[in-house]
Amino acid sequence: MLQALEGSQAVAQAVALCRPQVIAAYPITPQTHIVENISKLVADGKLKCEFISVESEFSAASVVLGAAIAGSRAYTASASQGILLMAEVLFNIAGLRVPLVMTCANRAISSPLSIWNDQQDSMAVRDAGWIQLYCADNQEAVDTTIQAYLIAERTELPVMVCMDGFTLTHTLEGIDIPTQEQVDNFLPAYKFSRTLNPQNPISLGTLVSPDFYSEARHSHHTAILNAQTEIIAVDQEWAKISGRCSGGLLTVEGPEEAKIAILIIGSVYGTLLAAMEEFPEEQPVKLIKLRSFRPFPIDALKAACEGLDDVIVLERAIGLGSGAIVGLEVTAALAELANPPKVHNFAAGLGGRDIPLEMLPRLLATLNEPSDRRLRIIDVELDKLPEEDR
């Protein structure tokens, strides 16, 4: 049955259905509502777990790392500067191959200070060794959170579920919250192959000499690439139980004959779907929703872009001093095609700026404009800049 829920509230309920035994969190906008709702579930006796309020995001990540290694299913959430503060531990969690789930309520990075949405926080730790799955709406955030536990525990890799701050976390939607029976049938009890046990002592995360460090990183890299199979399989398994599929690694919408595609990541997918209905006179275009950014689905992307003339990559982050982040990876992947499409890289919506429906015709109009830039921030208003920065 559909319930009108704020995204944060819905994610909190999804986490509770997965029966975590330890939750550690520190408040930061716009993630705070998630752990507030979880703490209320604990206080009301609806979720039996150890909820630990810590003094920083670094501590939150450290607590769940220890809990998972000791044999408990665990959870944390953060955003923006909080993600950066826990970055050291995020690398440790991933390098130890610990199955954890974390929600990143995507928010811009300071400075200048912004509490609004873009994706520069999760992009800043894209190479920490976590699986990163991006959600287009709150129903997808609920389903992906539940799937993330099974993916993490099968692959022994941590999973970061990324949902746009405010745009999703603070928005009411009609959401189908699964039953406890459905989740219990889908998600077995927590199991970690290297759980610390005093009766069988082992060491984790010990010093590795140069003779073996390359092998360790290669093994981790290979494990993330191989996780694509589990991401697809788990999505299909959840679809059999819930009737909903999140698209595995990516999804493609639009007319088959379209020679132009717009690749997006996150909630802007809904905006562009609505824009396609608002501007039916525009040339046919496909929408590619990239759900899995890590692992980056090279083969699936190549298949989706075969036969296209142009691919517009629209992202909500910027690699300062370089340009595109997602776009450069798309360009590299599609270069392997016999006749690769031309890739056009754009950023929009940084710091929470609205992306209107009119963005669709603006993007399509740029296809005929000459440009040698690696990335264009399409919603920059040049009259706000000093002349030398235009």
Kinemage of the C-alpha trace (Angstrom):
@kinemage 1
@onewidth
@group {chain A} dominant
@subgroup {mainchain}
@vectorlist {calphas} color= white
{ca met a 1} P 0.000 0.000 0.000
{ca leu a 2} L 1.307 3.433 -0.943
{ca gln a 3} L 2.174 5.805 1.880
{ca ala a 4} L 2.889 9.530 1.602
{ca leu a 5} L 6.349 9.720 3.143
{ca glu a 6} L 9.300 12.076 3.121
{ca gly a 7} L 12.274 10.458 1.445
{ca ser a 8} L 14.317 10.423 4.650
{ca gln a 9} L 11.468 8.821 6.579
{ca ala a 10} L 11.030 6.151 3.926
{ca val a 11} L 14.754 5.321 3.889
{ca ala a 12} L 14.732 5.068 7.689
{ca gln a 13} L 11.930 2.512 7.472
{ca ala a 14} L 13.792 0.599 4.767
{ca val a 15} L 16.914 0.439 6.940
{ca ala a 16} L 14.853 -0.811 9.897
{ca leu a 17} L 13.341 -3.585 7.769
{ca cys a 18} L 16.878 -4.887 7.150
{ca arg a 19} L 17.288 -5.475 10.915
{ca pro a 20} L 20.620 -3.698 11.517
{ca gln a 21} L 22.131 -4.477 14.896
{ca val a 22} L 24.320 -1.362 15.192
{ca ile a 23} L 23.675 2.143 13.873
{ca ala a 24} L 26.067 5.035 14.473
{ca ala a 25} L 25.382 8.513 13.212
{ca tyr a 26} L 26.153 12.192 13.512
{ca pro a 27} L 23.664 14.802 12.273
{ca ile a 28} L 24.326 16.862 9.167
{ca thr a 29} L 21.875 18.541 6.795
{ca pro a 30} L 20.201 17.092 4.721
{ca gln a 31} L 20.879 13.618 6.105
{ca thr a 32} L 19.706 14.325 9.668
{ca his a 33} L 16.089 13.332 9.127
{ca ile a 34} L 17.129 9.788 8.227
{ca val a 35} L 18.835 9.035 11.528
{ca glu a 36} L 16.267 11.073 13.469
{ca asn a 37} L 13.569 8.784 12.131
{ca ile a 38} L 15.662 5.702 12.866
{ca ser a 39} L 16.330 6.861 16.434
{ca lys a 40} L 12.582 7.298 16.948
{ca leu a 41} L 11.954 3.755 15.727
{ca val a 42} L 14.517 2.535 18.260
{ca ala a 43} L 13.059 4.660 21.074
{ca asp a 44} L 9.532 3.431 20.296
{ca gly a 45} L 10.681 -0.194 20.458
{ca lys a 46} L 9.977 -0.817 16.768
{ca leu a 47} L 13.637 -1.493 15.939
{ca lys a 48} L 15.847 -3.542 18.196
{ca cys a 49} L 19.400 -2.352 17.691
{ca glu a 50} L 22.222 -0.418 19.324
{ca phe a 51} L 21.860 3.212 18.249
{ca ile a 52} L 25.057 5.119 19.029
{ca ser a 53} L 25.175 8.919 18.907
{ca val a 54} L 28.790 9.855 18.275
{ca glu a 55} L 30.754 13.105 18.285
{ca ser a 56} L 31.650 13.208 14.582
{ca glu a 57} L 31.223 11.526 11.232
{ca phe a 58} L 34.714 10.083 11.588
{ca ser a 59} L 33.532 8.322 14.731
{ca ala a 60} L 30.293 7.170 13.095
{ca ala a 61} L 32.197 5.425 10.313
{ca ser a 62} L 34.671 3.962 12.807
{ca val a 63} L 31.914 2.524 15.002
{ca val a 64} L 30.107 0.764 12.159
{ca leu a 65} L 33.422 -0.539 10.832
{ca gly a 66} L 34.133 -2.183 14.173
{ca ala a 67} L 30.575 -3.462 14.514
{ca ala a 68} L 30.524 -5.108 11.087
{ca ile a 69} L 33.885 -6.797 11.635
{ca ala a 70} L 32.663 -8.057 15.016
{ca gly a 71} L 29.669 -9.725 13.357
{ca ser a 72} L 26.820 -7.185 13.324
{ca arg a 73} L 24.861 -5.780 10.418
{ca ala a 74} L 25.484 -2.010 10.616
{ca tyr a 75} L 24.444 1.278 9.046
{ca thr a 76} L 25.398 4.931 8.920
{ca ala a 77} L 24.538 7.982 6.839
{ca ser a 78} L 26.125 11.329 6.078
{ca ala a 79} L 26.502 14.150 3.560
{ca ser a 80} L 28.853 16.833 2.287
{ca gln a 81} L 31.562 17.785 4.809
{ca gly a 82} L 30.597 14.725 6.837
{ca ile a 83} L 31.585 12.460 3.959
{ca leu a 84} L 34.939 14.243 3.761
{ca leu a 85} L 35.512 13.961 7.521
{ca met a 86} L 34.967 10.208 7.399
{ca ala a 87} L 36.967 9.768 4.170
{ca glu a 88} L 39.928 8.109 5.927
{ca val a 89} L 37.626 5.496 7.437
{ca leu a 90} L 35.740 5.018 4.162
{ca phe a 91} L 39.004 3.903 2.563
{ca asn a 92} L 39.662 1.578 5.518
{ca ile a 93} L 36.190 0.030 5.340
{ca ala a 94} L 36.578 -0.622 1.635
{ca gly a 95} L 40.159 -1.848 1.860
{ca leu a 96} L 39.166 -4.329 4.555
{ca arg a 97} L 36.304 -5.517 2.296
{ca val a 98} L 33.699 -4.988 5.020
{ca pro a 99} L 30.005 -5.330 4.025
{ca leu a 100} L 28.429 -2.065 5.155
{ca val a 101} L 25.643 0.155 3.848
{ca met a 102} L 25.700 3.938 4.054
{ca thr a 103} L 23.314 6.555 2.714
{ca cys a 104} L 24.862 9.665 1.203
{ca ala a 105} L 22.300 12.474 1.095
{ca asn a 106} L 24.130 14.346 -1.640
{ca arg a 107} L 25.001 17.949 -0.819
{ca ala a 108} L 27.444 20.540 -2.139
{ca ile a 109} L 30.935 20.882 -0.639
{ca ser a 110} L 32.243 24.080 0.964
{ca ser a 111} L 33.676 26.607 0.384
{ca pro a 112} L 31.645 28.729 -0.311
{ca leu a 113} L 29.170 27.197 2.119
{ca ser a 114} L 26.144 25.563 0.542
{ca ile a 115} L 23.695 23.232 2.236
{ca trp a 116} L 21.892 22.421 -1.009
{ca asn a 117} L 22.159 19.559 -3.423
{ca asp a 118} L 24.768 18.517 -5.875
{ca gln a 119} L 26.886 15.352 -6.017
{ca gln a 120} L 30.384 16.617 -5.309
{ca asp a 121} L 30.516 14.828 -1.930
{ca ser a 122} L 30.093 11.274 -3.215
{ca met a 123} L 32.166 12.070 -6.304
{ca ala a 124} L 35.014 13.177 -4.027
{ca val a 125} L 35.264 9.610 -2.662
{ca arg a 126} L 34.370 7.798 -5.860
{ca asp a 127} L 37.661 5.903 -5.814
{ca ala a 128} L 37.583 4.913 -2.136
{ca gly a 129} L 36.586 1.380 -3.088
{ca trp a 130} L 32.852 1.506 -2.328
{ca ile a 131} L 30.098 0.431 -4.675
{ca gln a 132} L 28.127 3.599 -5.496
{ca leu a 133} L 24.477 3.365 -6.541
{ca tyr a 134} L 22.507 6.532 -7.411
{ca cys a 135} L 18.735 6.841 -6.972
{ca ala a 136} L 16.335 8.681 -9.272
{ca asp a 137} L 13.417 8.868 -6.801
{ca asn a 138} L 12.482 7.912 -3.269
{ca gln a 139} L 10.945 4.560 -4.189
{ca glu a 140} L 14.246 3.668 -5.799
{ca ala a 141} L 16.074 4.852 -2.673
{ca val a 142} L 13.978 2.491 -0.528
{ca asp a 143} L 14.460 -0.482 -2.840
{ca thr a 144} L 18.167 0.215 -3.379
{ca thr a 145} L 18.788 0.451 0.371
{ca ile a 146} L 17.344 -3.019 0.878
{ca gln a 147} L 19.194 -4.403 -2.129
{ca ala a 148} L 22.431 -2.792 -0.932
{ca tyr a 149} L 22.638 -5.072 2.104
{ca leu a 150} L 22.420 -8.207 0.009
{ca ile a 151} L 24.924 -6.850 -2.534
{ca ala a 152} L 27.339 -5.853 0.228
{ca glu a 153} L 27.117 -9.146 2.079
{ca arg a 154} L 27.465 -11.280 -1.044
{ca thr a 155} L 30.441 -9.353 -2.417
{ca glu a 156} L 31.993 -8.289 0.910
{ca leu a 157} L 32.163 -4.746 -0.407
{ca pro a 158} L 30.585 -1.654 1.180
{ca val a 159} L 27.734 0.038 -0.675
{ca met a 160} L 27.002 3.777 -0.716
{ca val a 161} L 23.403 4.552 -1.625
{ca cys a 162} L 23.350 8.101 -3.017
{ca met a 163} L 20.151 10.160 -3.030
{ca asp a 164} L 19.907 13.847 -3.842
{ca gly a 165} L 19.638 15.979 -0.726
{ca phe a 166} L 16.410 17.958 -0.280
{ca thr a 167} L 15.267 17.058 -3.809
{ca leu a 168} L 14.610 13.552 -2.515
{ca thr a 169} L 15.359 13.499 1.213
{ca his a 170} L 12.841 16.223 2.059
{ca thr a 171} L 10.218 15.516 -0.607
{ca leu a 172} L 6.952 13.682 -0.033
{ca glu a 173} L 6.144 10.865 -2.442
{ca gly a 174} L 3.741 7.985 -2.547
{ca ile a 175} L 6.027 5.120 -1.563
{ca asp a 176} L 5.387 1.404 -1.291
{ca ile a 177} L 7.172 0.290 1.887
{ca pro a 178} L 7.804 -3.475 1.750
{ca thr a 179} L 6.591 -5.747 4.512
{ca gln a 180} L 8.927 -7.254 7.064
{ca glu a 181} L 8.128 -10.678 5.653
{ca gln a 182} L 9.192 -9.616 2.156
{ca val a 183} L 12.535 -8.285 3.385
{ca asp a 184} L 13.165 -11.298 5.630
{ca asn a 185} L 12.554 -13.618 2.675
{ca phe a 186} L 14.962 -11.566 0.571
{ca leu a 187} L 17.756 -10.819 3.040
{ca pro a 188} L 19.306 -13.631 5.109
{ca ala a 189} L 20.947 -13.107 8.487
{ca tyr a 190} L 24.203 -11.141 8.446
{ca lys a 191} L 27.305 -13.155 7.665
{ca phe a 192} L 30.891 -11.969 7.260
{ca ser a 193} L 33.503 -14.591 6.406
{ca arg a 194} L 36.244 -12.896 8.427
{ca thr a 195} L 34.284 -12.002 11.555
{ca leu a 196} L 36.613 -11.444 14.483
{ca asn a 197} L 36.330 -14.276 16.989
{ca pro a 198} L 38.474 -14.679 20.143
{ca gln a 199} L 38.255 -18.441 19.698
{ca asn a 200} L 39.831 -18.171 16.259
{ca pro a 201} L 42.004 -15.044 16.284
{ca ile a 202} L 42.978 -13.418 12.985
{ca ser a 203} L 44.368 -10.033 11.963
{ca leu a 204} L 42.707 -7.632 9.527
{ca gly a 205} L 44.222 -4.584 7.887
{ca thr a 206} L 47.803 -5.349 8.822
{ca leu a 207} L 50.866 -3.717 7.265
{ca val a 208} L 51.454 -4.785 3.659
{ca ser a 209} L 54.883 -4.379 2.129
{ca pro a 210} L 55.447 -3.123 -1.440
{ca asp a 211} L 55.824 -6.773 -2.441
{ca phe a 212} L 52.077 -7.372 -1.959
{ca tyr a 213} L 50.301 -3.988 -2.007
{ca ser a 214} L 49.739 -3.991 -5.780
{ca glu a 215} L 48.119 -7.415 -5.553
{ca ala a 216} L 45.803 -6.198 -2.795
{ca arg a 217} L 44.631 -3.240 -4.865
{ca his a 218} L 44.226 -5.382 -7.976
{ca ser a 219} L 42.095 -7.846 -6.022
{ca his a 220} L 39.895 -5.027 -4.700
{ca his a 221} L 39.531 -3.476 -8.151
{ca thr a 222} L 38.576 -6.836 -9.665
{ca ala a 223} L 36.028 -7.476 -6.924
{ca ile a 224} L 34.261 -4.178 -7.642
{ca leu a 225} L 34.179 -4.878 -11.381
{ca asn a 226} L 32.792 -8.371 -10.718
{ca ala a 227} L 30.118 -6.876 -8.459
{ca gln a 228} L 28.213 -5.822 -11.587
{ca thr a 229} L 26.858 -9.361 -11.821
{ca glu a 230} L 25.523 -9.237 -8.259
{ca ile a 231} L 24.013 -5.761 -8.689
{ca ile a 232} L 21.991 -7.030 -11.657
{ca ala a 233} L 21.082 -10.334 -9.986
{ca val a 234} L 19.977 -8.749 -6.709
{ca asp a 235} L 17.820 -6.210 -8.551
{ca gln a 236} L 16.117 -9.039 -10.425
{ca glu a 237} L 15.604 -11.037 -7.220
{ca trp a 238} L 14.025 -8.035 -5.515
{ca ala a 239} L 11.764 -7.491 -8.540
{ca lys a 240} L 10.366 -11.004 -8.093
{ca ile a 241} L 9.414 -10.175 -4.501
{ca ser a 242} L 8.341 -6.543 -4.821
{ca gly a 243} L 7.327 -6.238 -8.460
{ca arg a 244} L 9.768 -3.336 -8.882
{ca cys a 245} L 13.068 -3.214 -10.755
{ca ser a 246} L 15.560 -0.366 -10.342
{ca gly a 247} L 17.305 -1.059 -13.617
{ca gly a 248} L 20.387 -2.931 -12.502
{ca leu a 249} L 23.373 -0.921 -13.725
{ca leu a 250} L 21.545 1.525 -16.003
{ca thr a 251} L 18.247 2.020 -17.795
{ca val a 252} L 17.339 3.519 -21.161
{ca glu a 253} L 14.082 5.371 -21.931
{ca gly a 254} L 12.958 6.930 -25.192
{ca pro a 255} L 12.249 6.132 -28.827
{ca glu a 256} L 14.279 3.395 -30.447
{ca glu a 257} L 15.034 5.558 -33.504
{ca ala a 258} L 16.603 8.387 -31.464
{ca lys a 259} L 20.183 9.224 -32.408
{ca ile a 260} L 20.751 11.486 -29.385
{ca ala a 261} L 20.911 10.408 -25.756
{ca ile a 262} L 21.194 12.364 -22.523
{ca leu a 263} L 22.980 10.506 -19.754
{ca ile a 264} L 22.106 11.587 -16.227
{ca ile a 265} L 22.721 10.436 -12.685
{ca gly a 266} L 20.247 10.973 -9.837
{ca ser a 267} L 16.912 12.764 -9.547
{ca val a 268} L 17.303 14.980 -12.637
{ca tyr a 269} L 16.090 11.889 -14.505
{ca gly a 270} L 12.518 12.734 -13.487
{ca thr a 271} L 12.941 16.327 -14.640
{ca leu a 272} L 14.055 15.306 -18.102
{ca leu a 273} L 11.332 12.667 -18.425
{ca ala a 274} L 8.785 15.414 -17.737
{ca ala a 275} L 10.593 17.722 -20.162
{ca met a 276} L 10.259 15.157 -22.949
{ca glu a 277} L 6.480 15.331 -22.484
{ca glu a 278} L 6.527 19.146 -22.204
{ca phe a 279} L 8.478 19.612 -25.442
{ca pro a 280} L 7.240 16.892 -27.820
{ca glu a 281} L 8.314 18.988 -30.807
{ca glu a 282} L 11.996 18.507 -29.935
{ca gln a 283} L 13.993 15.904 -31.810
{ca pro a 284} L 13.772 12.331 -30.490
{ca val a 285} L 16.062 11.683 -27.541
{ca lys a 286} L 16.854 8.774 -25.269
{ca leu a 287} L 17.491 9.109 -21.550
{ca ile a 288} L 20.191 6.926 -20.019
{ca lys a 289} L 19.881 6.713 -16.242
{ca leu a 290} L 23.221 5.672 -14.798
{ca arg a 291} L 22.450 3.856 -11.545
{ca ser a 292} L 25.833 2.275 -10.887
{ca phe a 293} L 28.744 4.694 -11.010
{ca arg a 294} L 31.056 2.323 -9.145
{ca pro a 295} L 31.467 -0.170 -10.671
{ca phe a 296} L 31.352 1.853 -13.864
{ca pro a 297} L 29.304 -0.272 -16.319
{ca ile a 298} L 31.421 0.047 -19.444
{ca asp a 299} L 29.897 -2.849 -21.393
{ca ala a 300} L 26.299 -1.918 -20.544
{ca leu a 301} L 26.967 1.693 -21.510
{ca lys a 302} L 28.523 0.724 -24.824
{ca ala a 303} L 25.485 -1.407 -25.628
{ca ala a 304} L 23.127 1.464 -24.719
{ca cys a 305} L 25.007 3.941 -26.928
{ca glu a 306} L 25.606 1.753 -29.970
{ca gly a 307} L 24.425 3.564 -33.088
{ca leu a 308} L 24.000 6.983 -31.456
{ca asp a 309} L 25.381 10.164 -33.006
{ca asp a 310} L 25.552 12.285 -29.837
{ca val a 311} L 25.572 11.649 -26.090
{ca ile a 312} L 24.990 14.586 -23.766
{ca val a 313} L 26.297 13.915 -20.250
{ca leu a 314} L 24.590 16.073 -17.642
{ca glu a 315} L 26.107 15.856 -14.170
{ca arg a 316} L 25.784 17.684 -10.856
{ca ala a 317} L 29.474 17.904 -10.024
{ca ile a 318} L 32.626 19.326 -11.548
{ca gly a 319} L 36.245 18.212 -11.502
{ca leu a 320} L 37.831 21.588 -10.835
{ca gly a 321} L 40.764 22.200 -13.137
{ca ser a 322} L 39.758 19.335 -15.410
{ca gly a 323} L 36.034 19.484 -16.108
{ca ala a 324} L 33.758 16.508 -16.423
{ca ile a 325} L 33.839 13.619 -13.946
{ca val a 326} L 31.178 11.246 -15.256
{ca gly a 327} L 31.618 12.641 -18.763
{ca leu a 328} L 35.290 11.747 -19.050
{ca glu a 329} L 34.543 8.155 -18.040
{ca val a 330} L 31.720 7.999 -20.564
{ca thr a 331} L 34.050 9.341 -23.264
{ca ala a 332} L 36.703 6.738 -22.449
{ca ala a 333} L 34.188 3.892 -22.446
{ca leu a 334} L 32.545 4.857 -25.736
{ca ala a 335} L 35.897 5.330 -27.464
{ca glu a 336} L 36.015 1.526 -27.642
{ca leu a 337} L 33.063 1.494 -30.074
{ca ala a 338} L 33.770 1.180 -33.804
{ca asn a 339} L 31.807 4.400 -34.461
{ca pro a 340} L 31.657 6.224 -31.144
{ca pro a 341} L 29.128 9.018 -30.691
{ca lys a 342} L 30.281 12.529 -29.934
{ca val a 343} L 30.171 13.191 -26.187
{ca his a 344} L 29.079 16.617 -24.896
{ca asn a 345} L 29.828 17.293 -21.227
{ca phe a 346} L 27.715 19.605 -19.096
{ca ala a 347} L 27.219 20.357 -15.421
{ca ala a 348} L 24.088 21.944 -13.977
{ca gly a 349} L 22.335 22.335 -10.679
{ca leu a 350} L 25.492 22.905 -8.642
{ca gly a 351} L 24.786 24.048 -5.095
{ca gly a 352} L 21.111 23.219 -5.489
{ca arg a 353} L 20.315 25.526 -8.411
{ca asp a 354} L 17.040 24.510 -10.004
{ca ile a 355} L 17.139 22.516 -13.232
{ca pro a 356} L 13.962 23.581 -15.102
{ca leu a 357} L 12.153 21.664 -17.807
{ca glu a 358} L 13.566 24.176 -20.299
{ca met a 359} L 16.957 22.546 -19.770
{ca leu a 360} L 16.066 19.916 -22.378
{ca pro a 361} L 15.782 22.251 -25.397
{ca arg a 362} L 18.813 24.207 -24.131
{ca leu a 363} L 20.894 21.052 -24.095
{ca leu a 364} L 19.743 19.971 -27.524
{ca ala a 365} L 20.432 23.430 -28.929
{ca thr a 366} L 24.091 23.156 -27.935
{ca leu a 367} L 24.725 20.228 -30.253
{ca asn a 368} L 25.425 22.596 -33.132
{ca glu a 369} L 27.515 25.041 -31.111
{ca pro a 370} L 31.300 24.802 -31.534
{ca ser a 371} L 33.129 24.285 -28.261
{ca asp a 372} L 36.545 22.981 -27.327
{ca arg a 373} L 35.843 22.847 -23.591
{ca arg a 374} L 35.890 19.596 -21.678
{ca leu a 375} L 32.874 20.694 -19.664
{ca arg a 376} L 30.422 23.560 -19.737
{ca ile a 377} L 28.431 24.650 -16.680
{ca ile a 378} L 25.318 25.267 -18.683
{ca asp a 379} L 23.407 27.303 -16.098
{ca val a 380} L 26.171 29.848 -15.376
{ca glu a 381} L 24.920 33.431 -15.719
{ca leu a 382} L 27.895 35.236 -17.170
{ca asp a 383} L 26.766 38.681 -16.055
{ca lys a 384} L 27.364 37.569 -12.460
{ca leu a 385} L 31.050 36.945 -13.155
{ca pro a 386} L 33.973 39.371 -13.433
{ca glu a 387} L 34.778 39.922 -17.096
{ca glu a 388} L 38.102 38.061 -16.859
{ca asp a 389} L 36.300 34.912 -15.597
{ca arg a 390} L 33.678 34.740 -18.350
